[in-house]
Amino acid sequence: MNLRSIPRAAVGGYIKAVRWPLDRTARLIGRGGGASGPELAVDEADALARDVAGRVLGDDELRHDAGRRRTATGERKRAARLREEASRVSEEADADLAARDAQAQEQRERAQRAAKARAERAERERREKQERAAETERRRRSASEKAAAAQEEAIEDRERRERLEVLDREAEALAEKEEALSAADEARRLREAAAKKKAARKSKR
């Protein structure tokens, strides 16, 4: 052990003693506090203290150690920033994905509502069409039945008129026949009366 190694070891021990409560506090606060988290701050202070001691003591090894620690701390800070950036990007991506999912769900729900409305409208139009067709068929049947009834009534009325005409002709013929019979009876009665008068005149002579 040379003379420089003694103060170097003392500096290291002193820094470790000072770091112990700071490290404990940093662990209680929690790791991953970001690029300026408690542990990184302690590491930076450690590197700075070693660099200052190295300069004061003229200890290049202590300064190199401080440089290595500073470099390591810088890498850790960079890694912490990258983790933070990755976490932020991941959160933004999650939020964007959630927003797109919500938008897609809303679009699906709108599409389902529109499809349901179209189906209900189509069903309503189908029922209305069926009802119109049924009403048209009822009207057609009613009109057909009325036309058939009117035709049947016309036929019956024509038949009644024809029967009445026949009966009228028959009645007229009977009346003419009765009139002829009555005239014949009257002529016979007159002839008989004339004959009786003539016979009575002859008997008086």
NORDAUR-V57620 format. One record per residue. N is the residue number from 1. RES is the residue in one small letter. PHI is phi in whole degrees, 0 to 359 (* if undefined). PSI is psi in degrees with one decimal (* if undefined). NEAR is the number of other ideal C-beta (glycine too) atoms within 12 Angstrom. Layout:
# NORDAUR-V57620
<<N;RES;PHI;PSI;NEAR> <N;RES;PHI;PSI;NEAR>>
This chain:
# NORDAUR-V57620
<<1;m;*;124.0;8> <2;n;270;-178.5;10> <3;l;289;-29.8;12> <4;r;287;-28.7;19> <5;s;290;-24.2;15> <6;i;292;-55.6;15> <7;p;296;-30.4;22> <8;r;297;-43.9;28> <9;a;293;-36.7;21> <10;a;294;-42.1;18> <11;v;297;-44.2;30> <12;g;298;-43.0;26> <13;g;296;-41.2;15> <14;y;296;-44.5;17> <15;i;296;-40.4;30> <16;k;298;-40.8;18> <17;a;296;-39.9;15> <18;v;289;-35.2;20> <19;r;288;-26.7;27> <20;w;304;-53.0;16> <21;p;293;-32.4;14> <22;l;292;-41.7;24> <23;d;297;-40.5;23> <24;r;297;-43.3;14> <25;t;297;-42.1;18> <26;a;297;-39.7;25> <27;r;293;-36.1;18> <28;l;294;-39.7;13> <29;i;295;-38.2;18> <30;g;115;140.5;12> <31;r;285;167.9;18> <32;g;73;30.2;19> <33;g;283;10.4;22> <34;g;102;-172.9;23> <35;a;293;-18.9;24> <36;s;241;35.9;19> <37;g;293;166.1;26> <38;p;303;-44.5;26> <39;e;295;-39.8;30> <40;l;295;-36.7;32> <41;a;295;-39.9;25> <42;v;294;-42.1;31> <43;d;297;-40.6;32> <44;e;295;-41.9;28> <45;a;296;-38.3;24> <46;d;299;-49.3;34> <47;a;297;-41.0;31> <48;l;296;-42.1;21> <49;a;296;-40.5;30> <50;r;292;-38.5;36> <51;d;295;-43.1;29> <52;v;296;-44.7;19> <53;a;297;-39.5;30> <54;g;297;-40.1;29> <55;r;294;-44.2;17> <56;v;295;-42.9;16> <57;l;274;-9.0;25> <58;g;68;31.1;14> <59;d;260;104.2;27> <60;d;294;-35.9;17> <61;e;298;-40.7;23> <62;l;294;-37.2;32> <63;r;290;-39.1;26> <64;h;297;-41.0;17> <65;d;299;-41.0;25> <66;a;297;-40.3;33> <67;g;296;-43.3;20> <68;r;298;-41.9;20> <69;r;294;-39.1;29> <70;r;295;-41.9;26> <71;t;297;-44.4;18> <72;a;297;-40.4;20> <73;t;295;-39.1;29> <74;g;298;-41.0;19> <75;e;295;-39.0;17> <76;r;293;-39.2;28> <77;k;296;-42.2;25> <78;r;296;-42.9;16> <79;a;297;-39.4;19> <80;a;295;-41.0;26> <81;r;297;-41.5;19> <82;l;296;-39.5;16> <83;r;295;-42.3;20> <84;e;298;-43.7;20> <85;e;297;-43.7;16> <86;a;297;-40.2;14> <87;s;295;-42.4;17> <88;r;297;-46.0;15> <89;v;299;-40.5;14> <90;s;296;-42.6;14> <91;e;296;-42.7;14> <92;e;297;-40.5;14> <93;a;295;-40.5;14> <94;d;297;-43.7;14> <95;a;296;-42.4;14> <96;d;296;-41.9;14> <97;l;296;-42.0;14> <98;a;297;-41.2;14> <99;a;296;-43.4;14> <100;r;295;-38.8;14> <101;d;297;-43.5;14> <102;a;297;-41.7;14> <103;q;295;-42.8;14> <104;a;296;-40.7;14> <105;q;297;-42.4;14> <106;e;297;-41.9;14> <107;q;296;-41.4;14> <108;r;297;-42.4;14> <109;e;295;-41.0;14> <110;r;297;-42.6;14> <111;a;297;-39.7;14> <112;q;294;-42.5;14> <113;r;296;-42.0;14> <114;a;296;-42.4;14> <115;a;296;-40.5;14> <116;k;296;-43.1;14> <117;a;297;-42.5;14> <118;r;297;-42.0;14> <119;a;296;-42.9;14> <120;e;295;-41.2;14> <121;r;296;-42.8;14> <122;a;297;-41.4;14> <123;e;294;-41.6;14> <124;r;297;-44.0;14> <125;e;296;-37.8;14> <126;r;296;-44.2;14> <127;r;297;-43.8;14> <128;e;298;-39.7;14> <129;k;296;-42.7;14> <130;q;297;-41.6;14> <131;e;295;-41.2;14> <132;r;296;-42.1;14> <133;a;297;-41.9;14> <134;a;295;-41.3;14> <135;e;296;-41.4;14> <136;t;298;-41.8;14> <137;e;294;-39.8;14> <138;r;297;-43.9;14> <139;r;296;-39.9;14> <140;r;297;-45.3;14> <141;r;296;-41.9;14> <142;s;298;-44.9;14> <143;a;297;-40.8;14> <144;s;295;-42.5;14> <145;e;295;-41.5;14> <146;k;296;-42.4;14> <147;a;297;-42.1;14> <148;a;295;-41.4;14> <149;a;295;-42.5;14> <150;a;298;-40.8;14> <151;q;295;-42.3;14> <152;e;296;-40.5;14> <153;e;294;-38.9;14> <154;a;297;-41.4;14> <155;i;297;-46.6;14> <156;e;297;-40.9;14> <157;d;296;-40.7;14> <158;r;295;-41.2;14> <159;e;296;-40.0;14> <160;r;297;-43.9;14> <161;r;298;-41.6;14> <162;e;296;-41.1;14> <163;r;295;-41.2;14> <164;l;298;-41.4;14> <165;e;298;-41.8;14> <166;v;297;-45.0;14> <167;l;295;-39.4;14> <168;d;298;-42.2;14> <169;r;295;-42.3;14> <170;e;296;-41.8;14> <171;a;296;-41.0;14> <172;e;297;-40.2;14> <173;a;295;-40.4;14> <174;l;295;-41.0;14> <175;a;297;-43.2;14> <176;e;297;-39.9;14> <177;k;294;-43.1;14> <178;e;295;-39.2;14> <179;e;297;-41.5;14> <180;a;296;-40.9;14> <181;l;296;-42.4;14> <182;s;297;-40.7;14> <183;a;296;-39.4;14> <184;a;294;-42.0;14> <185;d;298;-42.2;14> <186;e;295;-40.6;14> <187;a;296;-41.9;14> <188;r;295;-41.9;14> <189;r;297;-40.3;14> <190;l;294;-40.9;14> <191;r;298;-43.4;14> <192;e;296;-40.3;14> <193;a;295;-40.3;14> <194;a;295;-39.4;14> <195;a;295;-39.2;14> <196;k;294;-41.2;14> <197;k;296;-42.3;14> <198;k;296;-40.5;14> <199;a;294;-37.1;13> <200;a;293;-38.6;12> <201;r;294;-38.7;11> <202;k;294;-37.0;10> <203;s;290;-24.6;9> <204;k;282;-24.8;8> <205;r;285;*;7>>
